[in-house]
Amino acid sequence: MQDLIKWLYSRWVSAAGFMAATLLAVLPLLSAAYALPLVLLFLHSPGYMVHQVEEHTGDRFRTFVNQRVFGGRNALSVTAVLVINLPVVWGLNLAALYAAWLWGAGYGLVAPYAMLVNGVTHIGASVRFRSYNPGLLTSLFLFLPLSLATLYAIGPVGAGFHYAGLGLALLLHLLIIAHVLRRIRRKAAEAA
């Protein structure tokens, strides 16, 4: 299993770049066939993939988190990076797109809220550490505009949809933080 994880980890960022380009290549067809909110929700997948290329090329984000945020502790593992980015982020965006297509745009609000929370987190880290962090540029120039444009395009579908979307996005980020903190505690207990 470790060999598979190493193999995937060494290739997934490059694959994300190619997949983003491929998904963007079908954008004109989708724009002609679907309403703007659905097209914007579709863009969250290639948008995240572009962000992941900036963030994870050369293991930069994991290194930044472990070195700068957690003082040299191995808080964020290779496996966690893969799980967070592949099935969780890509799966979330795909599920939000299908939910919006099947039941209405309000059901896809978790995608722009997750993107917005992630972007604000990168900006907050930049302010906190007074430096660039991997993913900051796409957070500023892609995540904020795309997530806000999507929220605007979806519009007032009802406060419940917005609360649910934002709540799920915050819960997802809190679960990631809880996992990292639990890993630090477990490693400290093992070392003691």
C-alpha angles and dihedrals in degrees: 000000000000090000090054091049091050091047093049093043091054092053111029098086093054090047090051090056092052092044091051091053091048093048091048089052090066093048095099091055093048092046090056094049107037139049119263097256091056093046091050091049089051089054090061091077098055088036091058091045091055088048091050091053090055092041104043107028106124091006088283100149097047090047091049093049094046096044105033105025100035101029099245097318119134093243100145113050130203090246092052091051090053095046094046095048105035112037097016105042098029091040093048092052092047092047091048091050093050093044090053091047094048102038109013140288095281090069090063097055094107089074098060092039092051089049091048093049091048092049093048089049091056091048091048091051090050091053092044095050096029090227146085117284125195107271097026098113095052089044090057101038103030113017099047096045095042097045093046092045090051093049089049093047093049089047130172102353091149133297092255092064091050093046091048093048094048092042093053091047092051091044091053092052092045091052090053091050091047091051092051093047091047089051091052092050092047092050091048091051091049091051093049 
